[in-house]
Amino acid sequence: MVEVFAEQIGALAEAGADLITFETFLDIRELRAGIIACHDVCNLPVIAQLTFDDGGRTVLGTPPRPRR
């Protein structure tokens, strides 16, 4: 996933993007792969959004965790 995201983000950065937005992700691991790829290929600001249910978990059941 990191390689796939890196290819896409690299093209966006080369084309002059001002920032990278990851929107409405359901899986925190997939979002993390995108953020890692972004940091690997450019220094653009990142906006990252997850979708949570009423119980505070992602649709796949992952709770948000603070970074350690």
N, C-alpha and C positions, 0 to 999 in steps of 0.2 A: 504494500500500500504506500509506503514512504516513497518508493521509486516512482510510482504512478503520479502521486501528488507532486513530487519534485519536478517531473517533466512538465506538468501543466503550469505550476507556479513559476518555473523558469521562463516559460514562454510569456506569461503575463508580465513578469518583471522586465523582460527584454522589450516588451511592447510599450512600457512606460506606465504600468499600473501604479497607483498611489498607495494602495493598501490591499491586503488579502482578507476576504471575508469568508468564514466558514459558517454556514447558516443552517439551522434546524436539523442538526445531526441527532441521530437516535442512539448511536453507540460511542461512548466516550473513548474507546480504544481507536476507533476510526478517526475521530477528531484529533486525538493525540498524534496519530501518524501524520495527519495533515500539518499540524503545527511543527512537528519535528522536521518535516520536509521543507517547510517555509524557512525555518531557521538555518537549514542546510544550504539553501540556494540564494537567499537574499536577506536584506535587512529591512524589508517593508513592515510597517505596522500590521498587526493581526487583530481582527475581530472574530471571536469564536463564540458560537451560540449552540446550546443544547436544548432539546425539547424534554420537558418533565411532565409527569402526570400529576394528579391532585395529591398523591402520596409522596411527592418529592423525589421520585425515581424516574430514570429514563424509561422509554417504552420497553426496552429490553431488560429493565429491572435493576439497572446500575444506580446506586446512590452517588451523589456528588461527594468527593473527598477533597479535603484540603491538601495542597502540595506540601510534601515534607522535605 
